[in-house]
Amino acid sequence: MKPQRLNSRGNVDQTMKEVKKQGGLNAEIQSRIGHQLRAMYDDVVRQGVPDRFAELIRKLDGPEAAAELAKKDGGE
């Protein structure tokens, strides 16, 4: 048997082909994936916005940015 070469996605492509053959993921697997994704992303959400991004957002929301947006909306 010829060894399978893995691409940058590893064995994901082969797994997805098998899932398509079987007709999709069952409810239990979908639920597990959902729980794992929530666990991973809840951690990210709890970290909050870094100060440098918050400052950039404040600058973008400032009076100059509001005036620029008004110009763009009125000029179209």
N, C-alpha and C positions, 0 to 999 in steps of 0.2 A: 504494500500500500504506500502510495506517495505521500510524504509529509505535507501537511497543509501550511502554506505560507500565511502569516498573519499580516494584515495591513495595519495602518495606524489605529483603526478601530478595534483591533484585536479580533475576537471571534464573534463580534456583534452581528456582522452581516450574515453569517451562517445561521446564527440563532434566529434572526428575523425571518430568514427564508423558511425555517422550520415552523415558526409561529404562524406564518401566512398559510402554510400547508395545512396546519391544524385548525385554521379558522379563527385565529385570534387568541387573545389572552383570556383566561377564565376570570370570573369575578374575584376569586381569592388572590390570584396573582396581581390583578389590578389594584386591589385593596392594599396588598403588601407594598407595592411600588408607591402608592399614594402616601402611605405612612412613612416610608423611608424618605421620600422627597420632602414631606412636611418637616420631618425631624432635621434634615439637612438645612432647609431654608429658614426654619424658625430661628436657628442659631444666627444666621446672617441678618435676619430682620432685627433681632435683639441687639446686634452690634450698633445699630443706629447709623446716622450719616456722619462721615468724617468731617472735622471742622473745616477743612479746606473746601469741601464740596458745599457745606452749608454757607460758607462765606460767598462762594461763587453764585449760589442760588440767590442770596440776599442782593448781590450786585445786579444780577439779571432781573430781579424783581423791583429794582430801584426806579426812581422817576425817569431816568434816561431810557431805560428799557421799555417802560410803559409808553413813553412818547414815541419811541421807535416803532413799537407794535401798532400804535394808533395811526402812524404815518403809513405803514404797510397795509393795514386794513382799509384805510380810507383811499389809498392810491390804486387799489386793484379794481 
